[in-house]
Amino acid sequence: MQASDRFNINSQLEHLQAKYVGTGHADLNRFEWAVNIQRDSYASYIGHYPMLAYFAIAENESIGRERYNFMQRMLLPCGPPPERDEE
């Protein structure tokens, strides 16, 4: 692997991280990573109608109510953020 290949791969990774929030970066902590995963999952459930219908049947709710519940859960999917140590 040449130095130019390494530079090209790193620049592509930086471009992806700037373009898509969920791809992560070096300063991403565990909580932020978990929030990204949960939000991506809920967005996928809302966007794929058969999956949304499956959840609605499983929880005995209407599809609209399930969609609303998933959107509400996207606000704080992992609870409030942990306290940060400012050092």
N, C-alpha and C positions, 0 to 999 in steps of 0.2 A: 504494500500500500504506500503510495507516494504522498508527499506532503500536500500536494494540490488536491488529491482525493479526499484527504482528511478535512481540508478547508471547505471543500464543496459539500461534504456531508454535514459539517457543522453549520454552514450557512443555510442549508435546506432545513435542518432541524430548528434553527432560530426562526426561519420564516414560518414554519408550521406552528411554533409556539406563539408567535405574534398573531397569526391568523385565527387559530382555534384555541379557545380558553382552556378546554379540557385536556390538552396534550401535556400540560405540566411544564415545570422548569426547575432549576436547581434549588430555588428558595421556597418551593412548595412544601408546606408542612403536612402532616398526616391528616389533620382535620380538613384542610382545604381540598386535599386529594379525595377524601371520603365524600365531601359535599359535591364535588364534580361528578363522581361516580353515581351518586344517588340522583342528582338532577338529570344526568344523561339517561338513567334508567326510566325515571318518571316521564321524561319527554318522549322516549321511545314507546312507552306504554300508551301515552296519549295519541301519538302519531300512527300507531298500528291498530286499526279498528278491531281486528280479530282478538288481539291480546287484551284490548280494553273490554271487549264483550266477555271474554273469559273471566276477567277479574270481576266484572259486574255480576255474572252468574254465580261465581264462587262466593261473593259477599252478599248476594241477594239484594243488590241495589240496582238502580237504573244506570244506564250508560252515562247519561249526563251527570248524575250524582258522582259516579266514579271519576269522571273527567275533572269535575270540580274538586273532589278530594285530592286527586293527584296534583292538581295545580296548587292547592293550599299547602300540601306537603313539600312542594318545591321551594317554598319560602325559607324554611329552616329544616332541611331534611335530616340533619344530624343533631338538632338541638342548638342551643346557643353556643357561640364559639368559646373555647377555653380562655382562661385568663392568660395574658402574655407577660412574660418577664422582660422588662425593658432594661437590658444591660448593654 
